Amino acid sequence: MSPKKHKYFFDVNSLSVKKVKVSFKQRFLRFLGYVSVAVVFFFIAMSITFRFFDSPTEKKLRRDLEKSERQYKNLSKRVDKLNTVLEDIQVRDENLYRMIFEAEPAKRTETVYGNYTEFADVSSAELIIQTSSKIDELATALYIQSKSFDKIYTLAKTKNEMLICMPAILPVNKNETSLSSGFGYRYHPIFRDLRMHTGIDFAGPKGTPVYATGNGVVKMAGSNYSSMRGYGTVCEIDHGFGYQTLYAHLSKVNVREGQKIKRGDIIGYIGSTGNSTSSHLHYEVFLNGKFVDPVYYFFNDLSPEEYEKILEKSKEINQSLS
């Protein structure tokens, strides 16, 4: 055991060497100084440690966060793939409407309003909000598509009735008449200017029978209708499913308003009433309130060769008969 060390000083007054006496207060202050230095160094060491080295808890949280980000990215990719599949279904759906049922495609303009403010202060906020937005948009699109399929189901159940009501034959006998003017801009026979011809004209002898082109209910039958000025004696049929047909310049009608008729029934006879230059039938087809070219609805009566000829004839820009 080494001897205890003591400190001495030279007293100039007594010219002698004396032992240094350290009071308790000095010893306490010295101790506090050591402790303070130790505490400062401790906090410096801890700061360096926490700044550059993760604790076990922080390491676990970091791993969990990285895993969550990977999962969100994978989820976003899966949502993109589902959107691609849904877009393909939508295209097929709309083509199905147009080609088979002659109906308007489903409206897909519903807006998605998502509240993502709760994610604003999250470190991965952009990724989470982007993915959540995609999921909400996909859910909305699926809902719209579901309603669209419900409509297709309803249309499919009534398809047979629709096909019976759809105008699908010539309104006159092809052997007794001829198509003289088609749908589109044609020269008016009275005013001599080029204007829209909203139907097609079939030239034929007065008294030639005119047939209903589909099942329906007679809306107008006769003359002197203010909305039909210039059309002479007319017959208008509501076929349902958005279809209506108009037969104008008749010599007389064979039906009455409100009467139910079937495809092929004689509804009147060719004449030259109203603004007409010769005996003919002016025939119009409406779909959802809009004029459409009637020549596209003759598929039940004509062979492919006959249809090709009548289609070519209808495209000629000539003079209409009314």
C-alpha positions as CSV (number, residue, x, y, z in Angstrom):
1,M,0.0,0.0,0.0
2,S,1.5,3.3,-1.1
3,P,1.9,6.1,1.5
4,K,-0.7,8.9,1.3
5,K,0.6,11.9,-0.6
6,H,0.5,15.3,1.0
7,K,1.1,18.8,-0.4
8,Y,3.4,21.3,1.3
9,F,4.3,25.0,0.8
10,F,7.1,27.3,2.0
11,D,6.0,29.9,4.5
12,V,8.1,33.0,3.9
13,N,7.1,34.6,7.2
14,S,8.4,31.7,9.3
15,L,10.9,30.5,6.7
16,S,9.7,27.0,7.2
17,V,7.9,24.2,5.1
18,K,4.3,23.6,6.2
19,K,1.7,21.0,5.1
20,V,-1.2,22.4,2.9
21,K,-4.5,22.0,4.7
22,V,-7.5,21.5,2.4
23,S,-10.9,22.5,3.9
24,F,-14.0,20.5,3.4
25,K,-15.5,23.2,1.2
26,Q,-12.6,23.1,-1.1
27,R,-12.7,19.4,-1.3
28,F,-16.5,19.5,-2.1
29,L,-16.1,22.2,-4.8
30,R,-13.3,20.2,-6.4
31,F,-15.5,17.1,-6.3
32,L,-18.3,19.1,-8.0
33,G,-15.9,20.2,-10.7
34,Y,-14.9,16.6,-11.4
35,V,-18.6,15.5,-11.5
36,S,-19.6,18.4,-13.8
37,V,-16.8,17.6,-16.3
38,A,-17.9,13.9,-16.2
39,V,-21.5,14.8,-16.8
40,V,-20.6,17.1,-19.7
41,F,-18.5,14.4,-21.3
42,F,-21.3,11.9,-20.7
43,F,-23.9,14.0,-22.5
44,I,-21.5,14.7,-25.4
45,A,-20.9,10.9,-25.7
46,M,-24.6,10.2,-25.6
47,S,-25.4,12.9,-28.2
48,I,-22.8,11.4,-30.5
49,T,-24.2,7.9,-29.9
50,F,-27.8,8.9,-30.6
51,R,-26.9,11.0,-33.6
52,F,-24.9,8.4,-35.4
53,F,-26.1,5.1,-34.0
54,D,-29.6,3.7,-33.8
55,S,-31.0,2.2,-30.7
56,P,-32.6,-1.3,-30.9
57,T,-36.1,0.3,-30.8
58,E,-35.2,2.8,-33.6
59,K,-33.7,0.0,-35.7
60,K,-37.0,-1.9,-35.4
61,L,-39.1,1.1,-36.3
62,R,-36.9,1.9,-39.3
63,R,-37.2,-1.7,-40.5
64,D,-41.0,-1.5,-40.1
65,L,-41.2,1.8,-41.9
66,E,-39.1,0.4,-44.9
67,K,-41.3,-2.7,-45.0
68,S,-44.5,-0.5,-45.0
69,E,-43.1,1.6,-47.9
70,R,-42.4,-1.5,-49.9
71,Q,-45.9,-2.8,-49.2
72,Y,-47.4,0.5,-50.3
73,K,-45.4,0.5,-53.5
74,N,-46.5,-3.1,-54.3
75,L,-50.1,-2.2,-53.5
76,S,-49.9,0.8,-55.8
77,K,-48.6,-1.5,-58.6
78,R,-51.4,-4.0,-58.0
79,V,-54.0,-1.1,-58.2
80,D,-52.5,0.0,-61.5
81,K,-52.8,-3.6,-62.9
82,L,-56.5,-3.7,-61.7
83,N,-57.1,-0.4,-63.3
84,T,-55.7,-1.7,-66.6
85,V,-58.1,-4.7,-66.4
86,L,-61.0,-2.5,-65.5
87,E,-60.3,-0.2,-68.4
88,D,-60.4,-3.2,-70.8
89,I,-63.8,-4.2,-69.3
90,Q,-65.1,-0.7,-69.7
91,V,-64.1,-0.7,-73.4
92,R,-65.8,-4.0,-74.0
93,D,-68.8,-2.8,-72.0
94,E,-69.2,0.3,-74.1
95,N,-68.8,-1.5,-77.4
96,L,-71.4,-4.0,-76.2
97,Y,-73.8,-1.2,-75.6
98,R,-73.2,0.4,-79.0
99,M,-73.1,-2.7,-81.1
100,I,-75.7,-5.0,-79.6
101,F,-78.2,-2.8,-77.7
102,E,-77.8,0.5,-79.5
103,A,-77.7,2.2,-76.1
104,E,-75.6,5.0,-74.7
105,P,-72.5,3.8,-72.8
106,A,-72.4,4.4,-69.0
107,K,-71.4,7.8,-67.8
108,R,-68.1,7.6,-66.0
109,T,-67.7,11.2,-64.8
110,E,-68.2,10.8,-61.0
111,T,-65.6,12.6,-59.1
112,V,-63.7,11.1,-56.1
113,Y,-63.3,13.4,-53.1
114,G,-60.9,11.8,-50.5
115,N,-59.9,13.3,-47.2
116,Y,-56.2,12.5,-46.7
117,T,-55.3,15.2,-44.2
118,E,-54.7,12.7,-41.5
119,F,-51.6,11.4,-43.4
120,A,-50.2,14.9,-44.0
121,D,-47.7,14.6,-41.1
122,V,-46.6,11.1,-41.8
123,S,-43.1,10.6,-43.2
124,S,-44.4,8.6,-46.2
125,A,-47.4,10.9,-46.7
126,E,-47.0,11.3,-50.5
127,L,-46.8,7.5,-51.1
128,I,-49.8,6.8,-48.7
129,I,-52.0,9.6,-50.2
130,Q,-51.2,8.6,-53.8
131,T,-52.0,4.9,-53.1
132,S,-55.2,5.8,-51.1
133,S,-56.3,8.1,-53.9
134,K,-55.8,5.3,-56.5
135,I,-57.8,2.8,-54.4
136,D,-60.7,5.3,-54.0
137,E,-60.8,6.0,-57.7
138,L,-60.7,2.2,-58.4
139,A,-63.6,1.7,-55.9
140,T,-65.6,4.4,-57.6
141,A,-65.0,3.0,-61.1
142,L,-66.0,-0.5,-59.9
143,Y,-69.2,0.9,-58.5
144,I,-70.0,2.6,-61.9
145,Q,-69.2,-0.5,-63.8
146,S,-71.4,-2.5,-61.5
147,K,-74.3,-0.2,-62.3
148,S,-73.5,-0.5,-66.0
149,F,-73.7,-4.3,-65.8
150,D,-77.1,-4.0,-64.1
151,K,-78.2,-2.0,-67.1
152,I,-76.8,-4.6,-69.5
153,Y,-78.7,-7.3,-67.6
154,T,-81.9,-5.3,-67.9
155,L,-81.3,-4.7,-71.7
156,A,-80.5,-8.4,-72.2
157,K,-83.8,-9.4,-70.6
158,T,-85.7,-7.1,-73.0
159,K,-83.5,-7.7,-76.0
160,N,-86.1,-9.8,-77.9
161,E,-88.7,-7.2,-77.4
162,M,-86.3,-4.5,-78.5
163,L,-85.4,-6.4,-81.6
164,I,-89.1,-6.7,-82.5
165,C,-89.7,-2.9,-81.9
166,M,-86.5,-1.7,-83.6
167,P,-87.1,-0.4,-87.2
168,A,-85.5,-3.1,-89.2
169,I,-87.3,-3.4,-92.6
170,L,-88.0,-1.2,-95.7
171,P,-91.1,0.9,-95.2
172,V,-92.2,0.0,-98.8
173,N,-92.0,-2.9,-101.2
174,K,-88.6,-2.8,-102.9
175,N,-90.1,-4.1,-106.1
176,E,-92.7,-1.3,-106.3
177,T,-90.5,1.6,-105.3
178,S,-86.9,3.0,-105.6
179,L,-84.7,5.0,-103.3
180,S,-84.4,8.4,-104.9
181,S,-82.7,10.6,-102.3
182,G,-80.7,9.7,-99.2
183,F,-79.9,11.1,-95.7
184,G,-77.7,14.2,-95.5
185,Y,-77.3,17.5,-97.4
186,R,-79.4,17.5,-100.6
187,Y,-80.8,20.1,-103.0
188,H,-84.3,21.2,-102.0
189,P,-86.7,20.7,-105.0
190,I,-88.6,24.0,-104.2
191,F,-86.0,26.4,-102.8
192,R,-83.1,25.0,-104.9
193,D,-80.5,25.3,-102.1
194,L,-78.4,22.7,-100.4
195,R,-79.9,21.9,-97.0
196,M,-80.1,19.0,-94.5
197,H,-82.4,16.1,-95.7
198,T,-83.3,14.4,-92.4
199,G,-84.7,11.2,-94.0
200,I,-84.8,9.2,-97.2
201,D,-87.2,9.4,-100.1
202,F,-88.7,6.4,-101.9
203,A,-90.3,7.2,-105.2
204,G,-93.4,5.1,-106.1
205,P,-96.9,5.2,-107.5
206,K,-99.6,6.9,-105.5
207,G,-101.5,4.4,-103.3
208,T,-98.5,2.1,-102.8
209,P,-98.7,0.6,-99.3
210,V,-96.4,1.9,-96.6
211,Y,-95.5,-0.5,-93.8
212,A,-94.6,-0.1,-90.1
213,T,-90.9,-1.0,-89.8
214,G,-91.2,-2.2,-86.2
215,N,-93.7,-2.8,-83.4
216,G,-95.0,0.4,-81.6
217,V,-97.7,2.8,-80.8
218,V,-99.0,5.5,-83.3
219,K,-98.3,9.0,-82.0
220,M,-99.6,11.0,-85.0
221,A,-101.8,10.0,-87.9
222,G,-103.3,12.6,-90.2
223,S,-102.5,16.1,-91.4
224,N,-102.5,19.7,-90.2
225,Y,-100.0,19.1,-87.4
226,S,-98.3,22.5,-86.7
227,S,-95.0,20.6,-85.9
228,M,-95.2,18.8,-89.3
229,R,-95.7,21.8,-91.6
230,G,-94.7,20.9,-95.1
231,Y,-94.8,17.1,-94.4
232,G,-98.5,16.8,-95.5
233,T,-100.3,13.7,-94.2
234,V,-98.0,11.9,-91.8
235,C,-97.8,8.9,-89.5
236,E,-95.4,8.9,-86.5
237,I,-94.7,5.7,-84.5
238,D,-93.1,5.4,-81.1
239,H,-91.3,2.1,-81.0
240,G,-89.9,2.4,-77.5
241,F,-86.2,1.9,-76.6
242,G,-85.5,5.4,-77.9
243,Y,-86.8,4.7,-81.4
244,Q,-89.3,6.7,-83.4
245,T,-90.2,6.6,-87.1
246,L,-91.9,9.2,-89.3
247,Y,-93.7,8.5,-92.6
248,A,-94.6,11.7,-94.6
249,H,-96.4,12.9,-97.7
250,L,-98.9,10.1,-97.5
251,S,-102.1,10.1,-99.6
252,K,-104.0,8.8,-96.6
253,V,-103.3,7.0,-93.3
254,N,-104.6,3.5,-92.3
255,V,-104.2,3.8,-88.5
256,R,-105.3,6.1,-85.7
257,E,-103.5,7.8,-82.8
258,G,-102.8,5.5,-79.8
259,Q,-103.2,2.4,-81.9
260,K,-100.7,-0.5,-81.3
261,I,-99.2,-1.8,-84.5
262,K,-96.8,-4.6,-85.5
263,R,-94.0,-4.6,-87.9
264,G,-95.3,-5.1,-91.4
265,D,-98.8,-3.6,-90.7
266,I,-100.0,-1.1,-93.4
267,I,-100.0,2.3,-91.8
268,G,-100.8,4.4,-94.9
269,Y,-100.2,4.9,-98.6
270,I,-97.7,6.8,-100.7
271,G,-98.9,10.2,-101.9
272,S,-97.6,13.7,-102.6
273,T,-99.2,15.9,-99.9
274,G,-97.4,18.8,-98.4
275,N,-94.3,20.3,-99.9
276,S,-93.7,17.5,-102.4
277,T,-92.8,17.6,-106.1
278,S,-94.0,14.0,-106.9
279,S,-95.5,10.9,-105.5
280,H,-93.1,9.5,-102.9
281,L,-92.6,8.5,-99.2
282,H,-90.3,10.5,-97.0
283,Y,-89.1,8.2,-94.2
284,E,-87.2,9.3,-91.0
285,V,-85.8,7.4,-88.0
286,F,-85.0,9.0,-84.6
287,L,-82.9,7.5,-81.9
288,N,-83.0,9.2,-78.5
289,G,-84.5,12.3,-80.1
290,K,-81.8,12.6,-82.8
291,F,-82.0,12.0,-86.6
292,V,-80.2,8.9,-87.8
293,D,-79.6,7.6,-91.3
294,P,-82.5,5.1,-92.0
295,V,-80.5,3.2,-94.5
296,Y,-78.6,1.5,-91.6
297,Y,-81.9,-0.1,-90.5
298,F,-82.8,-2.1,-93.6
299,F,-80.8,-5.2,-92.6
300,N,-83.9,-7.6,-92.4
301,D,-85.1,-7.0,-96.0
302,L,-82.0,-6.9,-98.2
303,S,-79.3,-9.3,-99.3
304,P,-75.7,-8.0,-98.9
305,E,-75.6,-7.1,-102.6
306,E,-78.9,-5.3,-102.5
307,Y,-77.8,-3.4,-99.3
308,E,-74.5,-2.4,-101.0
309,K,-76.4,-0.9,-103.9
310,I,-79.0,1.0,-101.8
311,L,-76.2,2.3,-99.5
312,E,-74.3,3.6,-102.5
313,K,-77.4,5.2,-103.9
314,S,-78.2,6.9,-100.6
315,K,-74.8,8.6,-100.6
316,E,-75.4,10.5,-103.8
317,I,-75.8,14.3,-103.4
318,N,-78.8,14.9,-105.6
319,Q,-82.2,16.6,-105.4
320,S,-84.7,15.4,-102.8
321,L,-88.4,15.1,-103.6
322,S,-89.4,17.1,-100.5
